[in-house]
Amino acid sequence: MHDKSFIEKLIANAPLAIIVLGALLLVLGASGGWEKINLQIVETAWRIVLASIGAVLLIFGSVLIWRDDTSHTRLGFRKGKPLRYFDDSIWISNSNKNQQQIDSKFLTWDRCTILIWVYIPQVGINLRNAPDNRYLLSHHTGDAKDGKNYNAFHFRYSSMNRWEVIYSNDKAEYQENRLFIDDGLEHGWHQFIISWDRLKPEIVFLIDGGNKGLNRSVSFLPFWPQKRSDNVTVGAWVSAYPSSYCETKLASLWIYDGFFDSNDTTFCQHQEIAH
């Protein structure tokens, strides 16, 4: 799928359309017309009205973009520094009942990259002792039939001994070929990356920058969450049932509004963190 042109982005983005229309009316009112199309506005009152409406639309559209987190990524803007959680490592476990909550707005972004360091224990211990799925990130908006969920987004170590990224739409439909990487990691700290671009569309899942595993999909978009709850749960299932806890240390969860690029300074800074 080709990258969207400015006109396509304008059609899909109401705040941007309002700003463009406001600017056009402001220019027409201030200049008294447009010679190239033989449009002239002689009466001063009409010029004042057009310019005033244009100014109001400019301000209104700008406020909408400022308040709407998704507008930044629809326009291709970078908001700068990533959202950062757990700069110091945190051990999340059922015994501590200390699952964390973070804002789920990033699930609505057109482009997003999630980076997190996870401590991987020896095989058969804690996180890698998984009679049930152990969740590093979990989100949904409600239960559907047959154990499915509406608008799911999960990153987990599964009972099949592999790392999985799972998502569903508002009909609780899941992508059949889900993203996963078989577990074969040495114990110690490892960096996990989940990154998507809904405009391409493409989603990628990497371990240690792709050196320890990589999977991608270009057919994920029909199954992406269409609604969101307020928070994403970190370190356990949404309802925090005992066997869902990750039972390990997590650190440096960073979320930024761009698609993964191995040359991006955010990724390079995150990769250099030693735990």
TANORRA-V787053 format. One record per residue. RES is the residue in one small letter. SS is DSSP state (H for helix, E for strand, C for the rest). PHI is phi in radians with two decimals (none if undefined). OMEGA is omega in degrees with one decimal (none if undefined). Layout:
res-><RES,RES>
ss-><SS,SS>
phi-><PHI,PHI>
omega-><OMEGA,OMEGA>
//
This chain:
res-><m,h,d,k,s,f,i,e,k,l,i,a,n,a,p,l,a,i,i,v,l,g,a,l,l,l,v,l,g,a,s,g,g,w,e,k,i,n,l,q,i,v,e,t,a,w,r,i,v,l,a,s,i,g,a,v,l,l,i,f,g,s,v,l,i,w,r,d,d,t,s,h,t,r,l,g,f,r,k,g,k,p,l,r,y,f,d,d,s,i,w,i,s,n,s,n,k,n,q,q,q,i,d,s,k,f,l,t,w,d,r,c,t,i,l,i,w,v,y,i,p,q,v,g,i,n,l,r,n,a,p,d,n,r,y,l,l,s,h,h,t,g,d,a,k,d,g,k,n,y,n,a,f,h,f,r,y,s,s,m,n,r,w,e,v,i,y,s,n,d,k,a,e,y,q,e,n,r,l,f,i,d,d,g,l,e,h,g,w,h,q,f,i,i,s,w,d,r,l,k,p,e,i,v,f,l,i,d,g,g,n,k,g,l,n,r,s,v,s,f,l,p,f,w,p,q,k,r,s,d,n,v,t,v,g,a,w,v,s,a,y,p,s,s,y,c,e,t,k,l,a,s,l,w,i,y,d,g,f,f,d,s,n,d,t,t,f,c,q,h,q,e,i,a,h>
ss-><C,C,C,C,C,H,H,H,H,H,H,H,C,H,H,H,H,H,H,H,H,H,H,H,H,H,H,H,H,H,H,C,E,E,H,H,H,C,E,E,C,C,C,H,H,H,H,H,H,H,H,H,H,H,H,H,H,H,H,H,H,H,H,H,H,H,H,C,H,H,H,H,H,H,C,C,C,C,C,C,C,C,E,E,E,C,C,C,C,E,E,E,C,C,C,C,C,C,C,E,E,E,E,C,H,H,H,H,C,C,E,E,E,E,E,E,E,E,E,E,C,C,C,C,C,H,H,H,C,C,C,C,C,E,E,E,E,E,C,C,C,E,E,C,H,H,H,C,E,E,C,C,E,E,E,E,E,C,C,C,C,E,E,E,E,E,E,E,C,C,C,C,C,E,C,C,C,C,E,E,E,E,C,C,C,C,C,E,E,E,E,E,E,E,E,E,E,C,C,C,C,E,E,E,E,E,E,H,H,H,C,C,C,E,E,E,E,C,C,C,H,H,H,C,C,C,C,C,C,C,E,E,E,E,C,C,C,C,C,C,C,H,H,H,C,C,C,E,E,E,E,E,E,E,E,E,C,C,C,C,C,C,C,C,H,H,H,H,H,H,H,C,C,C,C>
phi-><none,-1.27,-1.16,-1.21,-1.34,-1.06,-1.13,-1.11,-1.14,-1.11,-1.13,-1.45,-2.23,-1.06,-1.02,-1.15,-1.08,-1.11,-1.13,-1.12,-1.11,-1.08,-1.11,-1.10,-1.15,-1.11,-1.15,-1.09,-1.17,-1.27,-1.60,1.49,2.46,-2.48,-1.09,-1.09,-1.94,0.98,-1.89,-2.20,-2.10,-1.49,-1.21,-1.07,-1.07,-1.14,-1.11,-1.14,-1.08,-1.08,-1.12,-1.16,-1.07,-1.06,-1.12,-1.11,-1.13,-1.04,-1.14,-1.10,-1.11,-1.13,-1.13,-1.06,-1.15,-1.10,-1.49,-1.65,-1.03,-1.29,-1.10,-1.05,-1.42,-1.10,-1.52,1.44,-1.36,-1.82,-1.50,1.66,-1.11,-1.26,-1.19,-2.22,-2.31,1.03,-1.06,-1.72,-1.12,-2.30,-1.58,-1.91,-2.64,-1.12,-1.13,-1.55,0.89,-2.06,-1.00,-1.91,-2.18,-2.24,-1.08,-1.62,-0.99,-1.09,-1.16,-1.59,-1.23,-1.19,-2.22,-2.74,-2.30,-1.87,-2.15,-2.65,-1.67,-2.22,-1.47,-1.74,-1.38,-1.11,-1.02,1.54,-2.13,0.89,-0.92,-1.62,-1.89,-2.12,-1.11,-2.15,-1.22,-1.86,-1.82,-1.65,-2.40,-2.59,-2.80,-2.85,-1.93,2.79,-1.56,-1.97,-1.33,1.02,1.29,-1.57,-2.34,-1.42,0.90,-1.43,-2.57,-2.32,-2.13,-2.61,-1.73,-1.56,-1.16,-1.59,1.03,-2.64,-1.61,-2.31,-2.07,-2.22,-2.64,-2.56,-1.66,-1.30,-1.85,1.07,-1.66,-1.86,-1.18,-1.12,-1.63,-1.25,-1.32,-2.66,-2.34,-1.08,-1.40,-2.68,-1.42,-1.26,-1.22,2.26,-1.39,-2.42,-1.72,-1.98,-2.31,-2.16,-2.49,-2.39,-2.36,-1.35,-1.50,-1.28,-1.61,-2.81,-2.30,-2.24,-2.34,-2.32,-2.07,0.92,1.18,1.76,-1.24,-1.94,2.59,-2.65,-2.53,-2.60,-2.55,-1.98,-2.14,-1.43,-1.01,-1.09,-1.87,-1.33,-0.95,-1.79,-2.34,-2.50,-1.50,-1.18,-2.30,-1.84,-1.51,-1.90,1.64,-2.91,-1.17,-0.90,-1.58,1.01,-1.25,-0.93,-1.37,-1.54,-1.10,-1.27,0.95,-2.80,-1.67,-2.08,-2.71,0.88,-1.39,-2.03,-2.33,-2.35,-1.64,-2.79,-1.39,-1.01,-2.48,-1.11,-1.68,-1.16,-1.12,-1.10,-1.11,-1.11,-1.13,-1.16,-1.16,-1.42,-1.18,-1.84,-2.08>
omega-><-176.8,174.5,-176.7,176.5,178.8,-179.4,178.5,177.4,179.4,-179.5,-176.0,-172.0,-176.9,179.5,179.2,178.5,178.5,179.9,-179.6,178.1,178.5,179.5,179.7,-180.0,179.2,179.4,179.9,-179.9,-177.3,-175.6,179.9,177.0,-178.3,-173.1,-174.8,179.3,176.7,178.2,-178.8,176.6,-171.3,-172.8,-177.2,-178.2,179.0,178.6,178.5,180.0,-179.3,-179.1,179.9,177.9,179.0,179.7,179.2,179.5,177.4,-179.4,-178.2,179.0,178.6,177.9,178.6,179.8,179.5,-176.1,-174.6,-179.0,-175.0,179.8,-178.8,-177.7,176.2,179.6,-179.0,179.2,169.5,-176.9,175.3,-172.1,179.0,167.5,-174.7,177.1,173.2,174.4,169.5,-176.0,179.6,176.6,-179.6,-174.6,177.1,-179.7,178.9,-178.2,-170.5,172.0,-176.1,177.8,174.8,-179.4,-175.0,-174.5,-176.8,179.2,179.5,-177.1,175.9,178.2,-178.0,172.5,175.9,176.6,179.5,173.2,-179.3,175.6,-178.1,-179.8,174.5,179.0,176.9,-178.0,172.1,-177.9,-175.9,167.9,-166.4,171.8,170.7,178.4,176.5,-168.5,172.8,173.0,177.1,-178.8,166.8,-179.1,177.9,-178.8,173.2,-178.9,172.4,176.1,179.5,-179.8,174.5,173.7,-178.7,167.5,-175.3,168.4,-170.8,165.4,-168.0,176.8,175.5,178.3,174.2,179.2,-173.5,169.3,-172.0,-179.5,179.0,-178.6,-175.1,175.2,-177.3,175.8,-178.0,173.5,-175.9,179.7,-175.1,179.5,175.1,174.0,179.2,-177.3,174.0,-172.4,169.3,178.7,-175.3,-177.9,176.7,-178.6,177.9,-178.4,170.9,-175.4,178.4,172.5,-176.0,179.3,179.7,-7.9,177.7,172.3,-179.8,179.6,-173.8,170.3,-178.6,177.0,-178.4,-178.3,-178.7,177.2,-179.0,173.0,-178.4,176.2,174.1,-178.0,-175.2,-166.2,179.9,-176.1,-176.4,178.9,179.4,175.6,-179.3,167.0,-174.3,-170.4,166.5,178.6,180.0,173.1,-179.6,172.3,-177.4,-179.6,172.5,174.4,-164.9,-174.5,179.8,-177.3,-176.0,176.2,177.1,178.9,174.0,179.6,171.3,171.1,179.1,177.7,179.0,-170.7,174.8,177.0,-174.4,175.1,-176.1,178.3,-179.0,-177.0,178.6,179.0,-178.2,177.7,-179.6,-177.7,-176.7,-179.4,179.3,179.4,none>
//
